[in-house]
């Protein structure tokens, strides 16, 4: 696979963060083991809402799973438009042979802390095995998928490169190719839209599980589209089927879909959180600026004990960054960075979400903090630099910020590679 990555990077001429609130809705209400029966209605009762890939499967494409033994990679976000869990619906459906569940980061219930290893378990309601793909194994083993014909992926991605679910999917695809299994991806919306693409691409020395392939930080693709791109461009070449959505349009943000939001991980309580995360989730890895994780507004605020709130807000607002206003505030983190300390900083307020240059805004926040408070080194925590650079996909941005380069010049340096990616990306767009 690495050879294919190099080939892809060469062809582009490059140089170089749930799951399953498995909302076990039926089982949770009964407290008993579920039994096979006719499934609850899949009728889409929300007017003018997007028809999800899981609904399209159940309504129109059951032939794809007929007489196949199925595994399911999912989490609490794997629900239909009526908030019914795909795991429950598939288990209860007489026509679907659900044999195993697979859990990504944050575990099958979505309750585990980011980065914590997850153990295998037996689901108490179905007695199905739950295999962890965020613990001792990132890729399904032969033993895990023995006896399966196909693995379905029904999990909500957020459209940001550093979210690990897409790489868990990729590892499932790798295993499927190796052991001659099929992968069926049930497509879901990109909550921050399918048009805007932002940021540099990952360079090969910085490939990791928060950036496994050379894609931009904000990729503007659905999980099904990503599966197609991964499969072809990075040499996985598994037997892949994508069940598309209906009525989703690229310009839609989540708020336009008519769908309810289910937290994809503990610190993504609202879909708008993803827009903030795509600006502040990068430098949050440094632990020198709080990105609001540990307070009531994860990723929406930025601060530290040494920041002067009004000064910081004024400087950021003077940049006239599109789609965002910065409001001075004081906050007191309950955990994580600066736990128990009083911090000053800003809250980001989105005025025009579609115009919000999230990744660039994050760089401007770092640059402004470095300019106003040079005595506080953003990169002082040497134990965090490796993860920061993996999330950024390179160490060049850190080095350029330290040298004093402007954000505009930094962004100009990656524009050519981003343009080349966009040309490749077009081949895999479904909508």
C-alpha positions as CSV (number, residue, x, y, z in Angstrom):
1,X,0.0,0.0,0.0
2,X,2.9,2.4,0.8
3,X,4.1,1.9,-2.8
4,X,0.7,3.1,-4.0
5,X,0.9,6.1,-1.7
6,X,4.2,7.0,-3.2
7,X,2.8,6.6,-6.7
8,X,-0.1,8.8,-5.9
9,X,2.0,11.4,-4.3
10,X,4.3,11.4,-7.3
11,X,1.4,11.6,-9.7
12,X,0.2,14.7,-8.0
13,X,3.8,15.9,-7.9
14,X,3.6,16.3,-4.1
15,X,6.7,16.9,-2.0
16,X,6.1,16.0,0.3
17,X,-10.2,12.6,16.2
18,X,-17.0,7.6,18.2
19,X,-19.0,4.7,18.0
20,X,-21.8,3.7,18.2
21,X,-24.1,5.4,20.3
22,X,-25.1,2.4,18.8
23,X,-28.1,3.8,20.1
24,X,-29.2,0.3,21.0
25,X,-32.6,1.9,21.2
26,X,-34.7,-1.2,21.2
27,X,-32.5,-3.2,23.5
28,X,-32.0,-0.3,26.0
29,X,-35.7,0.0,26.5
30,X,-36.3,-3.7,27.1
31,X,-33.1,-4.6,29.0
32,X,-33.4,-8.0,27.4
33,X,-31.8,-9.9,24.6
34,X,-33.4,-8.9,21.3
35,X,-35.0,-11.5,19.2
36,X,-35.5,-11.6,15.4
37,X,-38.8,-10.1,14.2
38,X,-40.1,-7.8,11.6
39,X,-38.0,-4.7,11.9
40,X,-39.4,-1.3,13.0
41,X,-40.6,0.9,10.2
42,X,-37.9,2.6,8.2
43,X,-40.3,5.2,6.9
44,X,-38.8,8.6,6.6
45,X,-41.1,10.8,8.7
46,X,-39.1,13.9,8.5
47,X,-40.3,16.1,5.7
48,X,-37.7,17.1,3.1
49,X,-34.9,15.2,4.8
50,X,-32.1,13.5,3.1
51,X,-32.6,9.7,2.6
52,X,-29.5,8.1,4.1
53,X,-27.6,5.3,2.7
54,X,-28.9,2.9,5.4
55,X,-32.5,3.8,4.4
56,X,-31.7,3.4,0.8
57,X,-30.3,0.0,1.5
58,X,-33.4,-1.2,3.4
59,X,-35.8,0.3,1.0
60,X,-34.2,-0.4,-2.3
61,X,-31.1,-2.6,-2.1
62,X,-31.6,-5.6,0.2
63,X,-30.4,-7.7,-2.7
64,X,-26.9,-6.5,-1.9
65,X,-26.9,-8.3,1.4
66,X,-29.1,-11.3,0.5
67,X,-27.8,-14.6,1.8
68,X,-24.6,-12.8,3.0
69,X,-23.2,-13.1,6.5
70,X,-22.6,-9.5,7.6
71,X,-20.3,-7.7,10.0
72,X,-21.1,-4.1,10.9
73,X,-18.7,-1.2,11.6
74,X,-20.8,1.5,13.4
75,X,-21.3,3.6,16.5
76,X,-24.0,5.7,18.0
77,X,-24.0,7.9,14.9
78,X,-25.1,4.9,12.8
79,X,-28.8,5.7,12.8
80,X,-31.5,6.4,10.3
81,X,-33.6,9.6,10.0
82,X,-35.9,8.4,12.8
83,X,-32.8,7.8,15.1
84,X,-33.2,4.1,14.9
85,X,-29.9,2.2,15.2
86,X,-28.7,0.3,12.2
87,X,-27.3,-2.3,14.5
88,X,-30.7,-2.9,15.9
89,X,-32.5,-2.8,12.6
90,X,-30.1,-5.1,10.9
91,X,-30.2,-7.6,13.8
92,X,-33.9,-7.7,13.9
93,X,-34.4,-8.0,10.2
94,X,-35.2,-11.5,9.0
95,X,-33.4,-10.9,5.7
96,X,-30.1,-9.7,7.1
97,X,-27.7,-12.2,8.7
98,X,-25.8,-9.9,11.2
99,X,-23.0,-11.9,12.7
100,X,-20.5,-9.4,14.3
101,X,-20.0,-5.8,15.3
102,X,-16.9,-3.7,14.9
103,X,-16.0,-0.8,17.1
104,X,-13.9,2.3,16.2
105,X,-12.3,4.9,18.5
106,X,-14.5,5.8,21.5
107,X,-15.9,2.3,21.6
108,X,-19.2,0.7,20.6
109,X,-21.2,3.0,22.8
110,X,-19.2,6.1,22.0
111,X,-18.3,6.7,25.6
112,X,-14.5,6.2,25.7
113,X,-12.1,9.1,25.8
114,X,-10.2,10.0,22.6
115,X,-7.1,7.8,22.2
116,X,-8.1,5.2,24.8
117,X,-7.6,1.6,23.7
118,X,-10.8,-0.3,23.4
119,X,-11.3,-4.0,24.3
120,X,-13.3,-6.7,22.5
121,X,-16.6,-7.6,24.2
122,X,-19.8,-9.5,23.8
123,X,-22.8,-7.3,23.1
124,X,-25.3,-8.1,26.0
125,X,-28.4,-7.6,23.9
126,X,-27.6,-9.6,20.8
127,X,-24.8,-11.8,22.1
128,X,-22.9,-10.8,19.0
129,X,-19.1,-10.4,19.3
130,X,-17.9,-6.8,19.3
131,X,-14.4,-6.5,17.8
132,X,-12.4,-3.5,18.7
133,X,-10.6,-1.8,15.9
134,X,-9.0,0.8,18.2
135,X,-7.0,-1.3,20.6
136,X,-4.7,-4.2,20.0
137,X,-5.8,-4.2,16.4
138,X,-6.5,-1.4,13.9
139,X,-7.3,-3.8,11.1
140,X,-9.6,-6.8,11.3
141,X,-7.8,-10.0,11.7
142,X,-8.5,-13.2,9.9
143,X,-10.2,-14.6,13.0
144,X,-12.5,-11.5,13.3
145,X,-13.8,-11.8,9.7
146,X,-13.8,-15.6,9.4
147,X,-17.3,-16.6,8.5
148,X,-18.3,-13.2,7.1
149,X,-19.1,-12.5,3.5
150,X,-19.2,-8.7,3.8
151,X,-18.7,-5.8,6.3
152,X,-21.1,-2.9,6.2
153,X,-19.8,0.5,7.2
154,X,-22.5,2.8,8.7
155,X,-20.8,5.6,10.7
156,X,-20.9,9.3,10.6
157,X,-17.7,11.1,9.5
158,X,-17.3,14.8,10.1
159,X,-15.3,15.9,7.1
160,X,-12.1,16.7,8.9
161,X,-8.9,14.7,8.1
162,X,-7.9,14.0,11.7
163,X,-11.0,12.1,12.6
164,X,-10.1,8.4,12.8
165,X,-13.3,6.7,11.6
166,X,-12.3,7.1,7.9
167,X,-9.1,5.3,8.6
168,X,-10.8,2.5,10.5
169,X,-12.9,2.1,7.4
170,X,-9.8,2.0,5.3
171,X,-8.3,-0.7,7.4
172,X,-11.5,-2.7,7.1
173,X,-11.2,-2.3,3.3
174,X,-7.6,-3.5,3.5
175,X,-8.6,-6.7,5.4
176,X,-11.5,-7.3,3.0
177,X,-9.1,-7.1,0.1
178,X,-6.7,-9.5,1.8
179,X,-9.3,-12.1,2.7
180,X,-11.6,-11.7,-0.2
181,X,-14.6,-10.1,1.5
182,X,-16.9,-7.3,0.3
183,X,-17.2,-3.9,1.9
184,X,-20.6,-2.1,1.7
185,X,-20.4,1.6,2.7
186,X,-23.8,3.2,3.5
187,X,-23.2,6.9,2.6
188,X,-23.9,9.8,5.0
189,X,-23.7,13.6,4.6
190,X,-20.5,15.5,5.2
191,X,-21.8,17.8,7.9
192,X,-19.7,20.7,6.9
193,X,-20.6,20.5,3.2
194,X,-19.2,19.0,0.1
195,X,-17.8,22.0,-1.7
196,X,-15.1,23.7,0.5
197,X,-11.7,22.0,0.5
198,X,-9.0,23.4,2.7
199,X,-5.5,22.9,3.8
200,X,-2.3,21.2,3.0
201,X,-2.0,17.5,2.2
202,X,-0.3,15.0,4.5
203,X,3.4,14.3,3.6
204,X,4.6,10.8,3.8
205,X,6.8,11.0,6.9
206,X,3.8,12.2,8.8
207,X,1.3,9.4,7.8
208,X,-0.5,8.3,11.0
209,X,-4.0,7.3,12.2
210,X,-5.0,11.0,12.2
211,X,-3.8,11.4,8.6
212,X,-3.2,8.1,6.8
213,X,-3.3,9.4,3.3
214,X,-2.3,12.6,1.4
215,X,-5.7,14.4,1.6
216,X,-6.5,18.0,2.7
217,X,-7.5,18.8,6.3
218,X,-11.0,19.6,5.1
219,X,-11.7,17.3,2.2
220,X,-15.3,18.1,1.2
221,X,-16.2,14.5,0.6
222,X,-18.7,12.0,2.0
223,X,-17.5,8.8,3.6
224,X,-18.7,6.9,0.5
225,X,-16.7,9.1,-1.8
226,X,-13.7,8.8,0.4
227,X,-14.0,5.0,0.3
228,X,-13.9,5.1,-3.5
229,X,-10.9,7.4,-3.5
230,X,-9.0,5.3,-0.9
231,X,-9.8,2.1,-2.8
232,X,-8.5,3.3,-6.1
233,X,-5.8,5.9,-5.4
234,X,-4.1,4.1,-2.5
235,X,-4.1,0.7,-3.9
236,X,-6.6,-1.1,-1.6
237,X,-8.6,-2.5,-4.4
238,X,-11.2,-4.4,-2.3
239,X,-14.7,-5.4,-3.6
240,X,-16.4,-2.1,-2.7
241,X,-20.1,-1.2,-2.9
242,X,-21.3,2.3,-1.9
243,X,-25.1,2.7,-1.3
244,X,-25.7,6.4,-1.9
245,X,-28.0,8.8,-0.3
246,X,-30.9,10.5,-2.0
247,X,-31.6,14.2,-2.0
248,X,-28.2,15.3,-0.6
249,X,-26.6,18.2,-2.4
250,X,-23.0,19.2,-2.1
251,X,-23.8,22.7,-0.9
252,X,-25.7,21.4,2.1
253,X,-24.5,21.9,5.7
254,X,-25.9,19.5,8.2
255,X,-28.6,22.0,9.2
256,X,-29.9,21.9,5.7
257,X,-30.4,18.1,5.6
258,X,-33.6,17.8,7.8
259,X,-31.7,15.2,9.9
260,X,-31.1,15.1,13.7
261,X,-27.5,15.3,14.9
262,X,-26.2,12.4,17.0
263,X,-22.8,13.2,18.7
264,X,-20.2,11.4,16.8
265,X,-17.8,11.5,19.8
266,X,-17.9,12.9,23.3
267,X,-16.6,16.3,22.3
268,X,-18.7,16.8,19.2
269,X,-22.2,17.5,20.7
270,X,-23.5,19.6,17.8
271,X,-22.9,19.5,14.1
272,X,-21.6,23.1,14.2
273,X,-18.9,21.9,16.6
274,X,-17.2,20.4,13.5
275,X,-16.7,23.8,11.9
276,X,-15.1,25.0,15.1
277,X,-13.0,21.9,15.4
278,X,-11.6,22.4,11.9
279,X,-10.2,25.7,13.1
280,X,-9.1,24.9,16.7
281,X,-8.6,21.2,16.8
282,X,-5.2,21.5,15.3
283,X,-3.4,23.7,17.9
284,X,-5.5,22.0,20.7
285,X,-3.0,19.2,20.3
286,X,-0.2,21.5,21.7
287,X,-1.9,21.9,25.1
288,X,-0.5,25.5,25.3
289,X,-3.7,27.0,24.1
290,X,-7.0,25.6,25.4
291,X,-9.4,24.8,22.5
292,X,-12.4,24.6,24.9
293,X,-12.2,20.8,25.5
294,X,-12.7,20.5,29.2
295,X,-15.2,23.4,29.3
296,X,-18.9,23.6,28.1
297,X,-18.1,24.7,24.5
298,X,-15.5,22.3,23.1
299,X,-13.6,23.7,20.1
300,X,-15.6,27.0,20.2
301,X,-13.3,28.9,22.5
302,X,-9.6,29.6,22.6
303,X,-7.7,30.8,25.6
304,X,-5.0,30.5,28.3
305,X,-4.2,32.1,31.7
306,X,-1.8,34.5,30.1
307,X,-4.0,35.9,27.4
308,X,-5.8,39.2,27.7
309,X,-9.3,38.6,26.3
310,X,-10.1,42.0,24.8
311,X,-6.7,42.5,23.4
312,X,-6.8,39.1,21.8
313,X,-10.3,39.5,20.4
314,X,-9.6,42.9,19.0
315,X,-6.5,41.7,17.2
316,X,-8.4,38.8,15.6
317,X,-11.4,40.9,14.6
318,X,-9.0,43.4,13.0
319,X,-8.1,40.6,10.5
320,X,-11.6,40.6,9.2
321,X,-11.6,36.9,8.6
322,X,-14.6,35.7,6.6
323,X,-17.7,34.3,8.4
324,X,-16.5,34.7,12.0
325,X,-16.5,37.2,14.9
326,X,-14.4,36.8,18.0
327,X,-15.9,37.6,21.4
328,X,-13.7,38.1,24.5
329,X,-14.5,35.8,27.4
330,X,-13.2,34.4,30.6
331,X,-13.6,30.7,31.4
332,X,-12.5,28.0,33.9
333,X,-11.8,24.6,32.4
334,X,-13.1,21.6,34.4
335,X,-10.5,19.2,32.9
336,X,-7.9,18.9,30.2
337,X,-5.7,22.0,29.4
338,X,-5.4,24.5,32.3
339,X,-7.8,22.5,34.5
340,X,-8.8,24.5,37.5
341,X,-7.2,27.7,36.2
342,X,-8.9,30.9,35.1
343,X,-8.3,31.5,31.4
344,X,-9.1,34.5,29.2
345,X,-9.6,34.2,25.4
346,X,-12.2,34.4,22.7
347,X,-15.3,32.5,21.6
348,X,-15.8,32.1,17.9
349,X,-19.2,33.0,16.6
350,X,-20.0,32.0,13.0
351,X,-21.9,34.7,11.1
352,X,-21.6,33.1,7.6
353,X,-20.7,29.4,8.0
354,X,-20.3,28.8,4.3
355,X,-17.7,31.5,4.1
356,X,-15.7,30.4,7.1
357,X,-12.2,29.6,6.2
358,X,-11.7,27.2,9.1
359,X,-8.2,25.9,8.6
360,X,-6.8,29.3,7.7
361,X,-8.6,30.8,10.8
362,X,-6.8,28.3,13.0
363,X,-3.4,29.4,11.6
364,X,-4.4,33.1,12.2
365,X,-5.3,32.3,15.8
366,X,-1.9,30.7,16.4
367,X,-0.1,33.5,14.6
368,X,-1.9,36.2,16.6
369,X,-1.1,34.5,19.9
370,X,2.6,34.2,19.0
371,X,2.7,37.9,18.0
372,X,0.9,39.3,21.1
373,X,2.5,37.0,23.6
374,X,6.0,36.1,22.4
375,X,7.1,35.2,25.9
376,X,4.8,32.2,25.8
377,X,6.0,29.6,23.3
378,X,3.1,27.8,21.7
379,X,5.5,24.9,20.9
380,X,7.0,24.7,24.4
381,X,5.4,21.3,25.2
382,X,7.9,19.1,23.3
383,X,6.0,15.9,24.1
384,X,3.1,17.2,22.0
385,X,4.9,18.4,18.9
386,X,4.8,14.9,17.3
387,X,1.1,14.7,17.5
388,X,0.6,18.3,16.4
389,X,2.7,17.7,13.3
390,X,0.8,14.5,12.5
391,X,-2.5,16.4,12.7
392,X,-1.1,19.1,10.5
393,X,0.3,16.5,8.2
394,X,3.7,18.1,8.2
395,X,6.3,19.9,10.4
396,X,6.7,22.7,7.8
397,X,3.8,24.8,9.1
398,X,5.2,24.8,12.6
399,X,8.6,25.8,11.3
400,X,7.2,28.5,9.1
401,X,5.2,30.0,12.0
402,X,8.3,30.0,14.1
403,X,10.2,31.8,11.4
404,X,7.5,34.5,11.2
405,X,6.0,33.7,7.8
406,X,2.6,35.2,7.2
407,X,-0.4,32.9,7.0
408,X,-1.0,34.0,3.5
409,X,2.5,32.9,2.4
410,X,2.1,29.6,4.2
411,X,-1.1,28.9,2.5
412,X,0.3,29.8,-0.9
413,X,2.9,27.1,-0.5
414,X,0.3,24.3,-0.5
415,X,-2.0,25.7,-3.2
416,X,-0.6,23.8,-6.1
417,X,-0.8,20.4,-4.3
418,X,-4.3,21.3,-3.2
419,X,-5.3,22.1,-6.8
420,X,-3.9,18.8,-8.0
421,X,-5.8,16.9,-5.3
422,X,-9.0,18.6,-6.4
423,X,-8.5,17.3,-9.9
424,X,-8.2,13.7,-8.6
425,X,-11.1,14.2,-6.2
426,X,-13.5,15.0,-9.0
427,X,-13.3,11.4,-10.2
428,X,-14.8,10.0,-7.0
429,X,-17.7,12.5,-6.4
430,X,-21.1,10.8,-6.3
431,X,-23.3,13.9,-6.0
